[in-house]
Amino acid sequence: MPRRPSGEVRDAITRYLKARRGAPATIADIIAAVSTELGSVAPSSVRSYLQLGERGNRFERTGKGEYRLRA
């Protein structure tokens, strides 16, 4: 898998969750959307950005394995 420029995966996650207008998405859905937009992406990269974003108040965990963009 190619290494992605800094922030590319984070920005793709943000765009996908923003398009959902507050509706939560599963990690699997987010990984699929990011992979569709960017090509092959390591699932661990998506999970890592979600966890970092949750601590940084960008993403909100709504349930086990579900996230949405923080309002």
N, C-alpha and C positions, 0 to 999 in steps of 0.2 A: 504494500500500500504506500502510495506517495505521501510524503510529509506535507502537510498543509500550512500555508502562511498563517501567522499568528492572527487569531480572531476570526478566521474564515468559517470554521465550524460553529463557533459561538453566534456569529451573525446569521448563519443559515438557520440555526435553532430559533433565534429571535424572530426572524421573518416568518417561519412556519407557525410559531405560537401566536404571533401577532395576527396572522390571517385567520386563526381560529377564534378570535374575538372573545377571549376569556374562557373558552371551553377547554377543559383539561385534555391532555393527550398522553397515551402510554409511551413508555420509552421505546417500544418496538415501532410505534407509529412515527415517532420523532426520528429514529435512526433511518427508517425507510424514506422519510421526506428529505432528510439531509443527504442521503445517498443518491436519491433521484436528482437533487439539485447539483451536487458536487462530484458525483461519481463515487467510487469506492472510498468508504470512510470506516475507520476502526470503531466498532461499537463502544469500546472503552473510552474513546475520545469524546463521544457524545455524552456518555454517563458522567465522565469527569467534568465536562463543562456544565452539565446540569447541577452537579453537586457544588461546584464552585459558584455558580450563579445563584444558587439557593442561599449560600452564605453571604453573597454580595448583594442580596435583595433584588436580583434581576428576575429569577424564576422562583415559583412557589410550588412546593410539593403539596398536592391535594389529596394524595392517598398513596398506597404502596405502588410504586412504579408509575405514578401519574404526576405530570407537571403542567403548569400553565405560566404564562407571562404575568409577573406581578403588576398589578394596576398602579 
